[in-house]
Amino acid sequence: MKRVFVDSSVLFTAVNSPSGGSSQLFTLDTIHLLSSKVVLTEVERNIRRKLHEYHLERFLLLVSLMDIIISKPSDTLIQKARTVIVEKDAVILAEAKQAKTDFLVTLDQKHFLQEPAMKFLHPKKIVTPKMLIETLSRLKSTVINKPA
């Protein structure tokens, strides 16, 4: 089972759009979703500012489907992340690097889906929800079509 770190853009979008690709991640039984307190705090703040009260219930439901990473990355790791990504995203990139995951899933293509961030996180991959779903689909069909 692949372990996937969910960033704030994906969680917020999943809360706001129950039928989109971000939400679909929460229905897959082939992945294990993880996130962090930093992500949860940011998403909750944005829900309270931008969405309706009923979205908080969906947020809590989705959070209950993930494991939350409690250990914080070292200051050294965060400093290294700051050299490859904007300040506000450095902690999340450092958390994803420290976490025992296979993927970081994000919708923030401007900052995360760039070569420096990808190299920093290597061998873990940074993907969008659509890219992850397509990757998982290819992996599944490879296993199914594998000759005996």
PAMI-595339 format. One record per residue: residue number from 1; residue in three letters; x, y, z of N, C-alpha, C in turn. Coordinates in pm, whole numbers. Layout:
<nodes>
NODE pos code   n.c1   n.c2   n.c3  ca.c1  ca.c2  ca.c3   c.c1   c.c2   c.c3
NODE NUM  ALA      X      Y      Z      X      Y      Z      X      Y      Z
...
</nodes>
This chain:
<nodes>
NODE pos code   n.c1   n.c2   n.c3  ca.c1  ca.c2  ca.c3   c.c1   c.c2   c.c3
NODE   1  MET     85   -118      0      0      0      0     89    124      0
NODE   2  LYS     62    216    -91    139    340   -102     96    439      5
NODE   3  ARG    196    505     62    170    606    164    180    744    100
NODE   4  VAL     78    829    124     65    956     54     48   1070    155
NODE   5  PHE    139   1168    146    128   1289    229     38   1388    155
NODE   6  VAL    -69   1432    221   -168   1523    163   -135   1666    205
NODE   7  ASP   -116   1754    109    -88   1894    144   -219   1972    156
NODE   8  SER   -209   2094    202   -328   2174    235   -416   2202    113
NODE   9  SER   -357   2222     -4   -438   2253   -123   -531   2136   -158
NODE  10  VAL   -482   2015   -142   -562   1896   -174   -672   1876    -70
NODE  11  LEU   -638   1890     56   -738   1871    161   -847   1977    152
NODE  12  PHE   -810   2102    131   -908   2210    119  -1001   2183      0
NODE  13  THR   -945   2143   -112  -1025   2117   -231  -1117   1997   -210
NODE  14  ALA  -1069   1896   -140  -1153   1779   -110  -1271   1817    -21
NODE  15  VAL  -1247   1909     71  -1355   1957    158  -1458   2033     75
NODE  16  ASN  -1411   2116    -15  -1499   2205    -91  -1568   2136   -209
NODE  17  SER  -1507   2032   -264  -1561   1968   -384  -1565   1816   -366
NODE  18  PRO  -1675   1762   -314  -1685   1619   -287  -1675   1528   -409
NODE  19  SER  -1687   1582   -530  -1684   1496   -648  -1554   1505   -728
NODE  20  GLY  -1460   1587   -685  -1337   1605   -762  -1230   1501   -733
NODE  21  GLY  -1118   1515   -802  -1006   1422   -788   -946   1421   -649
NODE  22  SER   -941   1538   -584   -887   1543   -448   -972   1458   -355
NODE  23  SER  -1103   1468   -368  -1194   1387   -286  -1182   1239   -318
NODE  24  GLN  -1158   1209   -443  -1148   1069   -485  -1035    997   -411
NODE  25  LEU   -929   1069   -378   -818   1008   -305   -865    944   -174
NODE  26  PHE   -965   1005   -113  -1013    957     17  -1098    831      4
NODE  27  THR  -1125    789   -118  -1206    668   -140  -1121    549   -185
NODE  28  LEU   -994    573   -213   -908    466   -264   -859    376   -150
NODE  29  ASP   -869    246   -171   -822    154    -67   -679    106    -94
NODE  30  THR   -616    160   -197   -479    120   -229   -374    218   -176
NODE  31  ILE   -422    324   -108   -328    421    -51   -362    448     95
NODE  32  HIS   -260    492    167   -274    529    307   -241    678    315
NODE  33  LEU   -339    760    354   -322    905    355   -269    954    489
NODE  34  LEU   -175   1048    481   -118   1111    600   -113   1261    578
NODE  35  SER   -113   1334    688    -92   1478    680    -31   1524    812
NODE  36  SER    -30   1654    835     34   1707    955    -53   1811   1023
NODE  37  LYS    -16   1845   1144    -88   1948   1218    -80   2083   1147
NODE  38  VAL     34   2111   1085     51   2236   1011    -52   2245    899
NODE  39  VAL    -67   2137    825   -164   2132    715   -306   2148    769
NODE  40  LEU   -338   2074    874   -474   2080    929   -508   2220    978
NODE  41  THR   -414   2286   1044   -436   2421   1095   -463   2518    980
NODE  42  GLU   -382   2509    876   -399   2598    760   -534   2575    692
NODE  43  VAL   -570   2449    673   -696   2418    605   -815   2462    689
NODE  44  GLU   -812   2435    817   -925   2477    903   -941   2629    900
NODE  45  ARG   -830   2701    908   -836   2848    904   -898   2895    772
NODE  46  ASN   -857   2834    661   -912   2874    531  -1059   2836    515
NODE  47  ILE  -1098   2724    571  -1240   2686    566  -1323   2789    642
NODE  48  ARG  -1278   2827    760  -1352   2925    842  -1360   3061    772
NODE  49  ARG  -1257   3097    696  -1255   3226    627  -1332   3225    495
NODE  50  LYS  -1326   3113    421  -1373   3115    284  -1497   3030    255
NODE  51  LEU  -1527   2933    342  -1637   2841    313  -1746   2855    418
NODE  52  HIS  -1840   2762    415  -1954   2763    507  -1927   2674    628
NODE  53  GLU  -2006   2694    730  -1993   2617    854  -2004   2466    830
NODE  54  TYR  -2093   2425    740  -2111   2281    715  -1988   2216    655
NODE  55  HIS  -1898   2296    595  -1774   2239    542  -1683   2186    653
NODE  56  LEU  -1698   2242    772  -1616   2194    885  -1646   2047    915
NODE  57  GLU  -1772   2007    902  -1808   1866    925  -1738   1775    824
NODE  58  ARG  -1737   1816    699  -1669   1736    597  -1518   1733    624
NODE  59  PHE  -1464   1845    665  -1322   1852    701  -1290   1750    810
NODE  60  LEU  -1369   1746    915  -1345   1652   1025  -1359   1507    978
NODE  61  LEU  -1453   1482    890  -1470   1348    835  -1344   1306    757
NODE  62  LEU  -1296   1393    670  -1178   1360    590  -1055   1344    678
NODE  63  VAL  -1041   1427    778   -927   1416    870   -930   1281    941
NODE  64  SER  -1048   1233    973  -1060   1104   1041  -1014    987    954
NODE  65  LEU  -1002   1010    825   -959    905    732   -808    906    709
NODE  66  MET   -738    997    776   -593   1009    759   -521    987    892
NODE  67  ASP   -395    952    882   -308    956    999   -244   1093   1003
NODE  68  ILE   -230   1147   1124   -169   1279   1139    -31   1263   1199
NODE  69  ILE     67   1316   1129    206   1310   1174    226   1412   1284
NODE  70  ILE    281   1366   1394    297   1454   1509    438   1510   1519
NODE  71  SER    537   1430   1482    676   1475   1495    705   1586   1395
NODE  72  LYS    775   1688   1444    809   1802   1361    946   1782   1299
NODE  73  PRO    965   1835   1177   1098   1825   1117   1197   1915   1190
NODE  74  SER   1323   1883   1180   1426   1963   1247   1437   2100   1181
NODE  75  ASP   1489   2196   1256   1511   2329   1200   1606   2323   1081
NODE  76  THR   1703   2233   1088   1799   2217    978   1729   2173    851
NODE  77  LEU   1639   2076    863   1565   2028    746   1475   2138    689
NODE  78  ILE   1411   2213    776   1326   2324    730   1410   2429    659
NODE  79  GLN   1527   2459    712   1617   2557    649   1657   2509    509
NODE  80  LYS   1687   2381    495   1722   2326    364   1604   2338    268
NODE  81  ALA   1484   2312    318   1365   2323    234   1345   2467    187
NODE  82  ARG   1378   2563    272   1363   2705    235   1451   2744    117
NODE  83  THR   1554   2666     90   1641   2700    -23   1582   2656   -157
NODE  84  VAL   1476   2576   -154   1418   2525   -279   1271   2561   -299
NODE  85  ILE   1208   2622   -198   1065   2652   -208   1035   2777   -125
NODE  86  VAL    924   2842   -153    887   2964    -81    870   2935     68
NODE  87  GLU    893   3035    147    894   3026    294    770   2955    349
NODE  88  LYS    652   2993    303    528   2938    360    513   2787    337
NODE  89  ASP    581   2734    235    569   2592    203    686   2508    253
NODE  90  ALA    787   2571    309    908   2500    350    879   2394    458
NODE  91  VAL    796   2428    553    766   2332    661    694   2210    604
NODE  92  ILE    600   2233    514    526   2120    456    619   2032    373
NODE  93  LEU    708   2092    296    803   2013    218    895   1933    310
NODE  94  ALA    939   1996    419   1024   1926    516    948   1812    584
NODE  95  GLU    821   1836    618    740   1730    680    724   1612    584
NODE  96  ALA    700   1642    457    683   1536    359    813   1457    341
NODE  97  LYS    925   1525    348   1054   1456    334   1078   1364    455
NODE  98  GLN   1047   1413    573   1069   1337    695    972   1219    708
NODE  99  ALA    852   1235    658    750   1131    669    787   1010    584
NODE 100  LYS    748    897    631    773    773    557    660    752    456
NODE 101  THR    668    829    347    565    822    243    629    799    107
NODE 102  ASP    545    765     11    590    746   -126    564    869   -213
NODE 103  PHE    460    945   -177    419   1059   -257    382   1177   -167
NODE 104  LEU    401   1297   -222    341   1420   -170    241   1461   -275
NODE 105  VAL    114   1471   -238     11   1509   -334    -30   1654   -308
NODE 106  THR    -30   1735   -415    -54   1878   -404   -122   1931   -529
NODE 107  LEU   -186   2044   -516   -239   2116   -632   -156   2240   -660
NODE 108  ASP    -57   2266   -576     28   2384   -588    142   2358   -688
NODE 109  GLN    108   2370   -815    207   2344   -919    314   2453   -926
NODE 110  LYS    278   2573   -889    372   2686   -897    493   2665   -806
NODE 111  HIS    472   2607   -688    581   2593   -592    633   2450   -578
NODE 112  PHE    542   2353   -563    585   2216   -535    625   2137   -659
NODE 113  LEU    554   2156   -768    584   2078   -889    692   2144   -973
NODE 114  GLN    801   2175   -907    918   2236   -970   1039   2149   -942
NODE 115  GLU   1134   2151  -1031   1252   2065  -1022   1325   2073   -887
NODE 116  PRO   1351   2194   -832   1423   2198   -703   1349   2126   -590
NODE 117  ALA   1218   2145   -582   1139   2077   -478   1138   1927   -501
NODE 118  MET   1128   1886   -628   1126   1743   -660   1259   1677   -624
NODE 119  LYS   1369   1745   -654   1500   1692   -618   1516   1682   -467
NODE 120  PHE   1467   1783   -396   1475   1784   -250   1404   1663   -191
NODE 121  LEU   1290   1629   -246   1207   1522   -191   1246   1383   -241
NODE 122  HIS   1323   1376   -347   1362   1248   -407   1415   1150   -301
NODE 123  PRO   1375   1023   -302   1308    949   -409   1155    957   -404
NODE 124  LYS   1101   1028   -306    957   1045   -303    916   1132   -421
NODE 125  LYS    794   1116   -466    747   1190   -582    642   1294   -541
NODE 126  ILE    646   1407   -608    545   1512   -590    450   1502   -709
NODE 127  VAL    321   1488   -680    221   1469   -785     93   1544   -751
NODE 128  THR     11   1565   -853   -124   1616   -832   -215   1496   -805
NODE 129  PRO   -336   1519   -755   -428   1406   -737   -450   1328   -867
NODE 130  LYS   -466   1399   -978   -486   1332  -1107   -366   1245  -1142
NODE 131  MET   -246   1298  -1126   -125   1221  -1156   -117   1097  -1068
NODE 132  LEU   -151   1111   -940   -146    997   -849   -247    891   -890
NODE 133  ILE   -367    931   -920   -471    836   -961   -428    762  -1088
NODE 134  GLU   -370    835  -1183   -323    772  -1307   -207    675  -1278
NODE 135  THR   -116    715  -1191     -3    628  -1154    -53    500  -1088
NODE 136  LEU   -145    515   -994   -199    398   -926   -274    306  -1022
NODE 137  SER   -343    365  -1117   -415    287  -1217   -317    207  -1303
NODE 138  ARG   -206    271  -1344   -104    200  -1423    -41     87  -1342
NODE 139  LEU    -12    114  -1216     48     10  -1130    -47   -108  -1116
NODE 140  LYS   -174    -78  -1098   -274   -183  -1081   -285   -267  -1208
NODE 141  SER   -287   -200  -1325   -300   -277  -1450   -173   -355  -1479
NODE 142  THR    -58   -306  -1435     67   -381  -1452     63   -510  -1371
NODE 143  VAL     13   -501  -1249      2   -619  -1163    -98   -717  -1219
NODE 144  ILE   -211   -667  -1266   -317   -753  -1320   -269   -823  -1448
NODE 145  ASN   -196   -751  -1532   -153   -804  -1662    -19   -875  -1656
NODE 146  LYS     37   -889  -1538    166   -954  -1523    154  -1101  -1559
NODE 147  PRO    243  -1150  -1650    235  -1291  -1689    268  -1385  -1571
NODE 148  ALA    204  -1499  -1569    224  -1595  -1460    353  -1671  -1476
</nodes>
